[in-house]
Amino acid sequence: MPALSEDTHDRTPDLPVGAESQASGVYWDQEPHPRGPAGIPHVLCGPQQVAVYRPGEGDAANMKLQSAGLRAGILGFCMALLTAGCGGQEPTALPVESTVAVGATESPGSAPQATEPVEEAVVATTGRGRSETGEAVRTGVPQTAVATAPPARAATRFDPKRVTLRLERFAGELNQPLFVTHAGDGSGRIFAVEKGGTIRTIPGGDLFFDMTEKVLSEGSEQGLLGLAFHPRFRENGYFYVNYTDQDGNNTVARYTATGDRREGDIATEQIVLTQEDPAENHNGGMLAFGPDGYLYIAFGDGGGAGDTYGNGQNNNTFLAKILRIDVNAGGDRPYSVPQDNPFVDQEGTRPEIWATGLRNPWRFSFDRETGDLYIADVGQNAWEYVYFQAADAKGGHNYGWPITEGNHCYEAEECNREGLTPPVAEYSHNVGQSITGGYVYRGERSPALRGAYLFGDYVSGILFTLHRNAAGRWVTTEAISTGRSISSFGEDQAGELYLTDLQEGTVYRISGRPR
């Protein structure tokens, strides 16, 4: 799960439902609220250099560097998941003219690209958990509109200036939801994963599977963390889960649904693989079938802070890695290793490894149209970042942890970056502190969103978009301040996207209307 500081787990207290929020530091008419989601103060790890963007001015004028900081108190115990460890730094306060340097694609030290201003979310209600009146839920702005029918698709490149994002309440009354997905079986069902070990169909909330007796979920980053349905689920009934077992180990298992595929059968368990985990945090937890039909699995670095256990660059462990396995050709074993895996013939390296050097990859996804892979990795003290891997890549990428934290040397003035793959986007802890990876939108309801990768931050509640502009450069936009504890995103079979709020127990559908 997303993780915060190892020296404090109280950065993200329980948030009141429907409370107002405002994104700090993005040129408002009044002084921005120096607080996180729902007005709750959150800890920021020291001053950062950030790029400021003013709408209507030229790009050169917008590339003004300012330092930022904010002194804020810490409230309550964090349900939180979170990570990064401020290393004893004193919390600082954001000044009025602060925003973040994101979308950096040049080599470290080059000028970051400009960002777009944050809007705040309009949330409409529908489905399970709907308000009695059905009116819009306020999240820090006037209730201006609810979701409407999408316009006809525009055959143009995604432009963040031409779309307004909105959240539509889709399902509620869930217990710590942290993932949404579909079975790909044509049924139209949408599945929500609950941290404690249950899977429900939404918006109705019917129970599909209960494995709570097998799941250890006491730690903020432990629990049932991932779900993937076999591409031939309709025929074989197989689905795969990534969870923390009762011994605290990272475990991937296969189960089979009943004949009518209406529920999973706990008695059909087949353990696919396990990885001993030395600490309760940094478990990763995502798994998904790629366009090649192989199962991809993400694990964090084993926990602690600063790669305590030395797994980031150790290829003899599954920790801090993404794996790639073939669950269809294992013979007597639950899987085999694809022969074109990058380390299959390398001594001292686990052949299942597809990518290495990850700290806590909290959600990866494949673009269903292009096959490209996006990986969101939770940072340590200063940065959150997104990695990109093209569909034709051969694997073997080293994403640098703990040599680097995003585009920056970790706890060093200089470092050896040879052979490391940098992120295509990053933002500092002045804007958010625990990244949550999402998906590229390929649905039909919101044509103006097509081609944008959507991701968020669990602490600040900001929802971002990421895309390549006409010049091929990556551009990240702070789209809206949602006021939600964004624990995950999800995709249905039609390509529509969803957002889960861990603490509110709600799933929202994301839409975008043209401006």
C-alpha positions as CSV (number, residue, x, y, z in Angstrom):
1,M,0.0,0.0,0.0
2,P,1.2,3.6,-0.3
3,A,3.4,4.3,2.6
4,L,4.5,7.3,4.6
5,S,7.4,8.0,6.8
6,E,9.0,5.2,8.7
7,D,9.5,7.4,11.7
8,T,5.9,8.5,11.8
9,H,2.7,6.9,10.7
10,D,0.4,9.7,11.7
11,R,0.7,11.9,8.6
12,T,-2.8,11.0,7.4
13,P,-5.4,10.9,10.2
14,D,-9.0,9.8,9.6
15,L,-10.6,12.3,7.3
16,P,-14.2,13.6,7.8
17,V,-16.5,12.7,5.0
18,G,-17.4,15.6,2.7
19,A,-15.1,18.0,4.5
20,E,-13.7,20.9,2.5
21,S,-10.2,20.7,1.0
22,Q,-8.0,23.0,-0.9
23,A,-4.8,22.2,-2.8
24,S,-1.9,24.1,-1.2
25,G,0.1,26.5,-3.2
26,V,-1.6,26.9,-6.6
27,Y,-2.4,30.5,-7.2
28,W,-5.8,31.1,-5.6
29,D,-7.5,34.5,-5.2
30,Q,-7.0,34.0,-1.5
31,E,-4.2,32.5,0.5
32,P,-4.2,28.8,0.1
33,H,-5.1,26.6,3.0
34,P,-1.8,25.1,4.3
35,R,-3.3,21.7,4.9
36,G,-3.9,18.3,3.4
37,P,-7.1,16.5,2.6
38,A,-10.2,17.7,4.4
39,G,-8.2,20.5,6.1
40,I,-6.0,18.1,8.1
41,P,-2.4,19.3,8.5
42,H,0.2,17.1,7.0
43,V,4.0,16.8,7.4
44,L,6.2,18.1,4.7
45,C,9.9,17.1,4.6
46,G,11.8,20.3,4.4
47,P,12.2,23.1,1.7
48,Q,12.2,22.1,-2.0
49,Q,12.9,23.9,-5.2
50,V,9.7,24.1,-7.2
51,A,8.5,25.5,-10.6
52,V,5.7,28.0,-10.6
53,Y,3.1,28.2,-13.4
54,R,0.8,31.1,-14.0
55,P,-1.9,30.6,-16.6
56,G,-1.8,33.0,-19.4
57,E,1.9,33.7,-19.2
58,G,4.6,32.3,-21.5
59,D,6.5,29.2,-20.6
60,A,9.7,31.0,-20.0
61,A,8.0,33.3,-17.5
62,N,6.4,30.4,-15.8
63,M,9.7,28.6,-15.1
64,K,10.4,30.5,-11.9
65,L,12.0,28.6,-9.1
66,Q,10.8,29.2,-5.6
67,S,11.5,27.4,-2.3
68,A,8.6,26.2,-0.3
69,G,7.9,24.9,3.2
70,L,5.2,24.7,5.9
71,R,4.9,24.1,9.6
72,A,2.0,21.9,10.3
73,G,0.9,19.8,13.2
74,I,0.2,16.1,13.0
75,L,-3.2,14.8,14.0
76,G,-4.3,11.4,15.0
77,F,-3.2,7.9,14.1
78,C,-2.8,7.2,10.4
79,M,-4.9,4.5,8.9
80,A,-2.4,5.3,6.4
81,L,-0.4,3.0,4.6
82,L,2.2,5.5,4.1
83,T,6.0,5.9,3.8
84,A,8.7,8.1,3.5
85,G,10.6,9.1,6.6
86,C,11.5,12.7,7.0
87,G,14.7,11.8,8.7
88,G,14.0,14.0,11.7
89,Q,13.5,17.1,9.7
90,E,11.1,19.7,11.1
91,P,7.8,20.2,9.4
92,T,7.7,23.3,7.2
93,A,4.9,25.5,5.8
94,L,4.0,26.2,2.2
95,P,4.0,29.9,1.1
96,V,1.3,31.3,-1.2
97,E,3.2,31.0,-4.4
98,S,4.3,27.4,-4.4
99,T,3.6,24.5,-6.7
100,V,5.6,21.5,-7.8
101,A,8.1,20.6,-10.5
102,V,6.6,17.7,-12.3
103,G,6.9,16.0,-15.7
104,A,10.7,16.2,-15.8
105,T,12.1,14.2,-18.7
106,E,15.5,15.8,-19.1
107,S,18.5,14.7,-17.2
108,P,18.7,15.6,-13.5
109,G,19.4,19.2,-12.9
110,S,17.7,20.5,-16.1
111,A,14.7,22.8,-15.8
112,P,11.4,21.1,-15.1
113,Q,8.4,21.5,-17.3
114,A,5.6,23.8,-16.3
115,T,2.6,22.4,-14.6
116,E,-1.1,23.2,-14.8
117,P,-3.1,24.7,-12.0
118,V,-5.2,22.5,-9.7
119,E,-9.0,22.6,-9.8
120,E,-11.1,21.2,-7.1
121,A,-13.5,18.2,-7.6
122,V,-17.2,18.3,-8.1
123,V,-18.5,14.9,-6.8
124,A,-21.8,13.6,-7.9
125,T,-23.6,10.8,-6.1
126,T,-25.0,7.6,-7.4
127,G,-25.2,3.9,-6.7
128,R,-24.8,2.3,-3.3
129,G,-24.2,4.8,-0.5
130,R,-26.1,7.5,-2.4
131,S,-27.3,10.5,-0.4
132,E,-31.0,10.7,0.3
133,T,-31.3,13.8,-1.9
134,G,-28.9,12.7,-4.6
135,E,-27.3,16.1,-4.7
136,A,-23.7,16.9,-5.3
137,V,-21.2,16.3,-2.5
138,R,-19.1,19.3,-1.7
139,T,-15.3,18.9,-1.7
140,G,-14.1,22.4,-1.2
141,V,-15.9,24.2,-4.0
142,P,-19.5,25.2,-4.8
143,Q,-21.8,22.4,-6.0
144,T,-21.9,23.4,-9.6
145,A,-22.9,20.3,-11.5
146,V,-23.3,16.6,-11.5
147,A,-22.2,14.1,-14.1
148,T,-23.9,14.4,-17.5
149,A,-23.9,12.4,-20.7
150,P,-20.4,12.5,-22.3
151,P,-20.0,14.4,-25.6
152,A,-19.0,12.8,-28.8
153,R,-15.4,11.7,-29.0
154,A,-13.0,14.3,-30.3
155,A,-10.2,12.9,-32.6
156,T,-7.5,15.1,-31.0
157,R,-4.5,14.6,-28.7
158,F,-5.3,14.9,-25.0
159,D,-5.1,18.5,-23.8
160,P,-5.4,19.1,-20.0
161,K,-6.5,22.6,-20.6
162,R,-9.6,21.4,-22.4
163,V,-11.0,19.0,-19.9
164,T,-12.5,19.3,-16.4
165,L,-12.3,16.2,-14.2
166,R,-15.1,15.2,-11.9
167,L,-15.8,12.3,-9.4
168,E,-19.1,10.5,-9.4
169,R,-19.9,8.5,-6.3
170,F,-20.3,4.9,-7.5
171,A,-20.4,2.8,-4.4
172,G,-20.1,3.2,-0.6
173,E,-20.3,1.4,2.7
174,L,-17.1,-0.6,1.9
175,N,-14.5,-1.6,4.4
176,Q,-11.1,0.0,3.4
177,P,-11.3,-0.4,-0.4
178,L,-8.0,-0.4,-2.1
179,F,-8.5,-1.7,-5.6
180,V,-11.2,-2.0,-8.3
181,T,-11.1,-4.3,-11.3
182,H,-13.2,-6.5,-13.7
183,A,-13.2,-10.1,-14.7
184,G,-13.1,-9.6,-18.5
185,D,-15.9,-12.1,-18.8
186,G,-18.5,-9.8,-20.5
187,S,-20.7,-9.8,-17.3
188,G,-20.1,-6.1,-16.6
189,R,-19.3,-6.9,-13.0
190,I,-17.0,-4.6,-11.1
191,F,-15.0,-6.0,-8.2
192,A,-13.8,-4.0,-5.1
193,V,-11.0,-5.4,-3.0
194,E,-11.2,-4.7,0.8
195,K,-8.0,-4.6,2.8
196,G,-9.2,-7.1,5.4
197,G,-9.5,-9.9,2.9
198,T,-12.9,-9.7,1.1
199,I,-13.8,-9.0,-2.5
200,R,-17.2,-7.5,-3.4
201,T,-19.1,-6.7,-6.5
202,I,-20.2,-3.1,-6.7
203,P,-22.2,-1.0,-6.5
204,G,-24.4,-3.6,-4.8
205,G,-21.8,-4.8,-2.4
206,D,-22.5,-8.6,-2.8
207,L,-19.7,-10.8,-1.4
208,F,-17.7,-12.6,-4.1
209,F,-14.9,-13.9,-2.0
210,D,-13.8,-14.0,1.7
211,M,-10.3,-15.0,2.7
212,T,-10.0,-13.0,5.9
213,E,-8.9,-16.1,7.9
214,K,-5.8,-16.2,5.7
215,V,-4.9,-12.5,5.6
216,L,-2.9,-10.5,8.1
217,S,-4.1,-7.0,7.9
218,E,-3.1,-5.5,11.2
219,G,-0.3,-3.3,9.7
220,S,-1.3,-0.3,7.7
221,E,0.4,-1.7,4.6
222,Q,-0.6,-5.3,5.1
223,G,-3.7,-7.1,3.9
224,L,-5.3,-8.3,0.7
225,L,-3.5,-6.0,-1.7
226,G,-4.1,-7.1,-5.3
227,L,-6.5,-9.1,-7.5
228,A,-6.2,-10.2,-11.1
229,F,-8.6,-12.4,-13.1
230,H,-7.2,-14.9,-15.6
231,P,-7.7,-13.8,-19.2
232,R,-9.8,-17.0,-19.6
233,F,-11.7,-16.6,-16.4
234,R,-15.0,-17.3,-18.1
235,E,-13.8,-20.7,-19.0
236,N,-11.5,-21.7,-16.1
237,G,-12.7,-19.6,-13.3
238,Y,-9.2,-18.7,-12.1
239,F,-8.4,-15.5,-10.2
240,Y,-5.1,-14.5,-8.5
241,V,-4.6,-12.5,-5.3
242,N,-1.6,-10.9,-3.7
243,Y,-1.8,-10.7,0.1
244,T,0.0,-10.7,3.4
245,D,-0.3,-14.2,5.0
246,Q,-0.6,-14.8,8.7
247,D,3.2,-15.1,9.0
248,G,3.7,-11.7,7.4
249,N,5.0,-13.0,4.1
250,N,4.1,-11.7,0.7
251,T,2.0,-14.4,-1.0
252,V,0.4,-14.9,-4.4
253,A,-2.3,-17.5,-4.7
254,R,-4.7,-18.8,-7.2
255,Y,-8.4,-19.6,-6.5
256,T,-11.2,-20.8,-8.6
257,A,-14.7,-19.4,-8.8
258,T,-17.8,-21.7,-8.6
259,G,-19.4,-23.1,-11.8
260,D,-21.6,-20.1,-12.3
261,R,-18.6,-17.8,-11.5
262,R,-20.7,-15.9,-9.0
263,E,-18.3,-16.4,-6.1
264,G,-14.8,-17.7,-5.3
265,D,-14.2,-21.0,-3.6
266,I,-11.7,-20.8,-0.7
267,A,-11.1,-24.6,-0.8
268,T,-9.5,-24.3,-4.3
269,E,-6.3,-22.5,-3.1
270,Q,-3.1,-23.0,-4.9
271,I,-0.1,-21.1,-3.6
272,V,1.8,-19.7,-6.6
273,L,4.8,-18.1,-4.8
274,T,5.7,-16.6,-1.4
275,Q,8.4,-14.1,-0.4
276,E,9.5,-13.7,3.2
277,D,9.1,-10.1,4.3
278,P,11.2,-8.7,7.2
279,A,8.9,-5.8,8.0
280,E,5.2,-4.9,7.8
281,N,5.6,-2.0,5.3
282,H,6.6,-1.7,1.6
283,N,4.8,-4.8,0.4
284,G,3.8,-3.6,-3.1
285,G,0.9,-5.9,-3.8
286,M,-0.1,-5.2,-7.4
287,L,-0.5,-8.0,-9.9
288,A,-1.9,-7.9,-13.4
289,F,-1.8,-9.9,-16.6
290,G,0.1,-8.1,-19.3
291,P,-0.7,-8.0,-23.1
292,D,1.6,-11.0,-23.5
293,G,-0.6,-13.1,-21.3
294,Y,2.0,-13.4,-18.5
295,L,1.3,-12.5,-14.9
296,Y,3.2,-9.4,-13.5
297,I,3.7,-9.1,-9.8
298,A,5.1,-6.2,-7.7
299,F,6.8,-6.3,-4.3
300,G,8.3,-3.5,-2.2
301,D,11.8,-3.5,-0.8
302,G,10.9,-5.3,2.4
303,G,10.3,-2.2,4.6
304,G,12.1,0.0,7.0
305,A,13.5,3.2,5.7
306,G,16.3,3.8,3.2
307,D,16.3,0.2,2.0
308,T,17.1,-1.1,5.5
309,Y,17.5,-4.7,4.3
310,G,19.5,-4.0,1.2
311,N,17.0,-5.5,-1.3
312,G,16.8,-2.6,-3.9
313,Q,19.9,-3.8,-5.8
314,N,19.9,-7.4,-4.7
315,N,18.6,-9.6,-7.6
316,N,18.6,-12.7,-5.5
317,T,15.2,-11.7,-3.9
318,F,11.8,-10.9,-5.2
319,L,11.7,-7.8,-2.9
320,A,12.0,-4.4,-4.7
321,K,11.1,-6.1,-8.0
322,I,8.4,-6.6,-10.6
323,L,8.2,-10.3,-11.6
324,R,6.9,-11.8,-14.8
325,I,5.7,-15.5,-14.8
326,D,3.8,-17.8,-17.0
327,V,0.9,-19.4,-15.0
328,N,-0.3,-21.4,-18.0
329,A,2.8,-23.6,-18.6
330,G,4.1,-24.8,-15.2
331,G,3.5,-28.5,-15.5
332,D,3.5,-29.8,-11.9
333,R,4.5,-26.4,-10.7
334,P,2.1,-23.4,-10.4
335,Y,4.1,-21.4,-12.9
336,S,7.1,-21.4,-15.3
337,V,9.6,-18.7,-16.2
338,P,9.2,-17.2,-19.7
339,Q,12.4,-17.9,-21.6
340,D,12.6,-14.3,-22.8
341,N,12.7,-12.9,-19.2
342,P,15.8,-10.6,-19.0
343,F,17.7,-12.5,-16.3
344,V,16.8,-16.0,-17.1
345,D,20.4,-17.1,-17.7
346,Q,22.1,-14.8,-15.2
347,E,23.7,-16.5,-12.2
348,G,22.8,-15.1,-8.8
349,T,19.6,-13.5,-10.2
350,R,16.1,-14.8,-9.8
351,P,14.9,-15.6,-13.3
352,E,11.3,-14.4,-12.5
353,I,12.5,-10.8,-12.3
354,W,11.3,-8.4,-14.9
355,A,12.4,-5.1,-13.3
356,T,14.4,-4.1,-10.3
357,G,15.4,-1.1,-8.1
358,L,11.8,-0.2,-6.9
359,R,11.1,1.0,-3.4
360,N,7.4,0.4,-3.0
361,P,5.6,0.2,-6.3
362,W,2.0,1.1,-5.4
363,R,0.1,0.2,-8.5
364,F,1.3,-0.4,-12.0
365,S,-0.9,-0.8,-15.1
366,F,-0.8,-1.5,-18.8
367,D,-2.3,0.8,-21.3
368,R,-5.0,-1.4,-22.9
369,E,-4.5,0.3,-26.3
370,T,-0.7,0.4,-26.6
371,G,0.5,-2.2,-24.1
372,D,2.8,0.4,-22.4
373,L,3.6,-0.1,-18.7
374,Y,3.3,2.6,-16.1
375,I,4.7,2.1,-12.6
376,A,4.1,4.5,-9.7
377,D,6.7,4.2,-7.0
378,V,6.4,5.6,-3.5
379,G,9.5,7.7,-2.5
380,Q,11.4,8.2,0.7
381,N,11.9,11.7,2.1
382,A,11.4,14.0,-0.8
383,W,10.0,12.7,-4.1
384,E,7.2,10.6,-5.6
385,Y,7.6,9.4,-9.2
386,V,6.2,7.5,-12.2
387,Y,8.2,5.1,-14.5
388,F,7.3,4.3,-18.1
389,Q,8.2,1.2,-20.0
390,A,7.3,1.0,-23.7
391,A,5.3,-2.1,-24.9
392,D,8.3,-3.3,-27.0
393,A,10.7,-3.1,-24.1
394,K,12.6,-6.3,-23.3
395,G,12.6,-5.8,-19.5
396,G,15.6,-5.7,-17.2
397,H,15.2,-2.1,-16.3
398,N,16.9,-0.9,-13.1
399,Y,14.9,2.0,-11.6
400,G,17.6,3.0,-9.2
401,W,16.4,2.6,-5.6
402,P,18.3,3.2,-3.3
403,I,21.0,4.8,-5.5
404,T,18.4,7.3,-6.6
405,E,15.1,8.6,-5.3
406,G,13.3,9.5,-8.6
407,N,15.6,11.8,-10.6
408,H,17.8,12.6,-7.6
409,C,20.7,10.9,-5.8
410,Y,19.5,9.5,-2.6
411,E,21.3,10.9,0.5
412,A,24.3,11.8,-1.7
413,E,25.6,14.8,-3.7
414,E,26.6,12.6,-6.5
415,C,25.9,9.0,-7.5
416,N,26.6,6.5,-10.3
417,R,23.5,6.5,-12.6
418,E,25.0,4.2,-15.2
419,G,22.4,1.7,-16.3
420,L,19.6,3.3,-14.3
421,T,16.2,4.2,-15.8
422,P,14.9,7.6,-14.6
423,P,11.2,8.4,-14.1
424,V,9.1,10.3,-16.6
425,A,7.3,12.3,-13.9
426,E,7.9,13.2,-10.3
427,Y,6.6,15.7,-7.7
428,S,8.1,16.8,-4.4
429,H,6.7,16.4,-0.9
430,N,5.5,19.9,-1.0
431,V,2.6,18.7,-3.1
432,G,2.0,15.1,-2.0
433,Q,3.8,12.4,0.0
434,S,2.5,9.0,-1.2
435,I,1.8,8.4,-4.8
436,T,-1.0,6.1,-6.0
437,G,-0.6,4.7,-9.6
438,G,-3.6,4.7,-12.0
439,Y,-4.4,3.9,-15.6
440,V,-4.5,5.4,-19.1
441,Y,-8.1,6.4,-19.8
442,R,-9.4,4.5,-22.8
443,G,-13.2,4.5,-22.1
444,E,-16.1,6.0,-24.1
445,R,-17.9,8.2,-21.5
446,S,-15.3,10.9,-21.5
447,P,-13.6,11.4,-24.9
448,A,-11.7,14.4,-23.7
449,L,-9.8,12.2,-21.3
450,R,-8.6,9.6,-23.8
451,G,-4.9,9.0,-23.7
452,A,-4.2,10.6,-20.3
453,Y,-2.6,8.5,-17.5
454,L,-4.4,9.4,-14.3
455,F,-2.7,9.0,-10.9
456,G,-3.0,10.6,-7.5
457,D,-1.6,11.2,-4.1
458,Y,-3.0,9.5,-0.9
459,V,-2.0,12.4,1.4
460,S,-2.8,15.5,-0.6
461,G,-5.7,14.0,-2.5
462,I,-4.5,15.6,-5.7
463,L,-5.5,13.8,-8.9
464,F,-2.9,14.2,-11.7
465,T,-2.8,13.6,-15.4
466,L,0.3,12.6,-17.4
467,H,0.6,12.7,-21.2
468,R,3.1,13.3,-24.0
469,N,2.6,16.5,-25.8
470,A,3.0,17.1,-29.6
471,A,6.8,17.4,-29.1
472,G,7.0,14.0,-27.4
473,R,7.7,15.5,-23.9
474,W,6.0,14.3,-20.8
475,V,3.7,16.8,-19.1
476,T,2.1,16.3,-15.7
477,T,-0.9,18.3,-14.7
478,E,-2.4,18.8,-11.2
479,A,-5.9,18.3,-12.4
480,I,-8.1,18.5,-9.3
481,S,-7.9,18.5,-5.5
482,T,-10.3,15.8,-4.5
483,G,-10.2,15.8,-0.7
484,R,-10.1,12.0,-0.9
485,S,-7.7,9.5,0.6
486,I,-6.8,8.0,-2.8
487,S,-5.8,4.5,-2.0
488,S,-6.0,3.1,-5.6
489,F,-7.5,3.3,-9.0
490,G,-9.3,0.7,-11.1
491,E,-10.6,0.0,-14.6
492,D,-13.8,-1.7,-15.7
493,Q,-14.1,-3.8,-18.9
494,A,-15.3,-0.8,-20.9
495,G,-12.2,1.2,-19.9
496,E,-13.9,3.5,-17.5
497,L,-11.8,4.5,-14.5
498,Y,-12.5,4.5,-10.7
499,L,-10.9,5.9,-7.6
500,T,-11.0,4.3,-4.1
501,D,-11.1,6.3,-0.9
502,L,-9.7,4.0,1.8
503,Q,-10.9,5.9,4.8
504,E,-14.3,6.9,3.6
505,G,-15.0,3.4,2.2
506,T,-16.2,4.8,-1.1
507,V,-15.5,4.2,-4.8
508,Y,-15.8,7.0,-7.3
509,R,-16.1,6.9,-11.0
510,I,-13.9,9.4,-12.8
511,S,-15.3,11.5,-15.7
512,G,-14.0,14.4,-17.7
513,R,-16.1,16.9,-19.7
514,P,-14.7,19.3,-22.3
515,R,-14.2,22.9,-21.3
